[in-house]
Amino acid sequence: MIKKGILFVAFFGLAFLFAQKASTLSEFKSNIKQNKAEAKQSIKPYLYDGYKNTYFNYKTYKQTKEVEIYLFNNTEYRLAFNGKSSPKKVTVKIYNASKSDPNRILLKQINDVSGSNIVISTKTLNDAYKKAKKNASRLKRVFVNYEIPATPGANNKKPAISDRGAVVLVLGYKN
């Protein structure tokens, strides 16, 4: 009888811990939805074109994640970066080419997007590109690099929810 009672308590204890973790994860996902809505509002009056959530776990070593964005025709775009789901520093760097190209040009750098919503126009990026590369026409795509710094004490194999982060990128175009 005592063994059954101990097993019963242990089972519900584990179930409670799992439920606590799941609610924290659902809260994290809910925050990301709110961040997307905020970023979507910030690109107005431009028309919404799409979004990309970039998820990551802070680790004991530095990480870089890259996202490619195509820019069609001669359309002007706005890029909104919402880092309010990043509890620690994240640097955003925008380039004209991928990280495998040794001659790529840094067009824009945001030193810390965490806790903020920042909007950038492709007009600014094109101006920087033309200034750095003479006789250049316009950008046909850009590469966004998220630099996630090393976090001492992070658990690389089983990260805690506090070591989880995301940046929401919303793209809009001028009609």
N, C-alpha and C positions, 0 to 999 in steps of 0.2 A: 504494500500500500504506500509506504514512504517512497519507494523507488518510482512509482507511478506519479506521485505528487511532485517529485524533483524533476522528472522528465516533463511533466505538464508545465511547470514554472519555467524550465529551460526553453521549451518550445515557444511559449508566449513571449519570453524575453527576447529570443532571436527574432521572432516575428515583429515585435515592437521596434527593435533596432533597424530591421529592414524597412519598416514603414516610415521611420524617421528619415532614413537616407533617401527613400523614394520621394518624400514630400520636399526635401531640399532640392533634389534634382528637378522636380516638376516646377518648383519656384524659380530655379535657374532658367529653365526653358520658357517660363512665362515672362521673365524679365527680358529675354531676348526678343520675344514677340513685341513687347512694349518698345524696345529699342528700335526695332525695325519700323514700327509705326511712327516714332519720333523722327527717324532719319528720312522717312518717306515724306513727312510734312516739311522738312527743312529744304527739300529740293524744289519746292513749288516756286514759281509757276511752271517749272519744267514738268514734263509728263513722265510718270513712273515707267521705267523700262525693265527693271529686275533687281535682284538682290543676291548676295552671297554671304552666308554666315561662315566664318572661319573659327572653328573650335580648336582649343589647345589646352594642354595641361602644363602648368609651370613645372620645370624639371631642374635638376641640379646642374644642367648644362644649357648653354645658349641655343636657341632654335630659330630657324627662319622658315616661314611659310610663304609661298608665292601664289598669287592669283593673277591670271591674264584677263584683260578686258579689251574687247574689240570695239573700235570706234568707227562707225560706218559713215560713208560719204563725207560730206563737209559739215556734219551735224555737230553742234556744240552740246556737251554733256556736263552734268554736275554729278560729282561723286560725294556721297555723304558717308563718313566713317563714324559709327557710333561704338564707342568703347566702354560704355557704362557697365558692361558685363565682364570687364577686365579689372580685377581688384588690384593688380599691380601694373607697373609700367609696361607699355608696348609701344615700340617705335614703328612708324609707317614710312616707308620709302617708296617713291614712285619712279620707275625707270622706263626708258624707251625700248629696252630689250630684256630678255630673260637673264637669270643669274649665270647661265652658262656662257654668255657673251662677255669677253673681257673688255670690250670697248663700249659697253653700255653707258648711258648718260643718266645721272641722277637729276630728275626734273623737280622733285619736291620732297621735302622731309618734314614729318611731324614728329617731334621728339617724344611726345607722350600723348596718346589718344585715350588712355584709360580715364574713365569718369567724364568724358566729354562727347560732343557730337560736332564734328568738323566737316564743313562743306568746301569742296575744291572744284573749280571750273576747268574744263579742258582747254579753255582759252589761255589760262595761266600756264598750263602744261605745254601747250603748243608754243607760246612765247619763249619759255625756257628752252625748249628744244631748238627753235630757230636761232636763238642767241648762242647756244653751245655748238650747233652744227650749221655752219654757213651753207647756203643754198638748199637747205632742207625745206620740204613743202609742208607737210602736216603729219601728225601722228596717226597711224592706222590702228595701233593698239598700244596699251600701256601694261606694265607689269607692277603689281603692288606687292611689296615685300613687307611682311609683318615680322619684326625682330622681337622675339620673346626672350628676355634676359634670364640668366641662370638664377635659380632661387635656392639658396642654401637651406637645407633641411627638408626639401620637397621629397616625397616618396615617388620615385620614378616608376615603380611597378604597380602600386595601388594608390593613385593620387587621391587626396582628400578633396571634398567639394570646394574648399577654400583655395585649392591650387588649380582650379578649373577656370577657364576664361574663354571669351569669345569677342570677336569684333564683327559688327554687322556693316556690310557695305551695300548701300542702295545707290542705284544708277538711274538718272533721269535725263531726258533729252529735250532740247528746245524745239518747239513746234514751229 
